[in-house]
């Protein structure tokens, strides 16, 4: 749950690019590619760079799914009001 980058790989393919393209032509580190593949946390500078490279919007490269922690917080917050 949380942020997922499956759309990144789809957008990358639709643009005729590969992970190799990102690392060798746009200077994204192999470690960053691995973090994205594992849906790990990346900073907004990386998201901005990817959107610029792919000429797309944020929603074209990532999705957000609410996790149980956020659901529990929402329930608690709604009870308090």
Secondary structure, DSSP 4 states (H G I P E B T S, - for coil): -EEE-HHHHHHHHHTT--HHHHHHHS---HHHHHHHHTT----HHHHHHHHHHHT--GGGT-EEE--HHHHHHHHHHHHH-
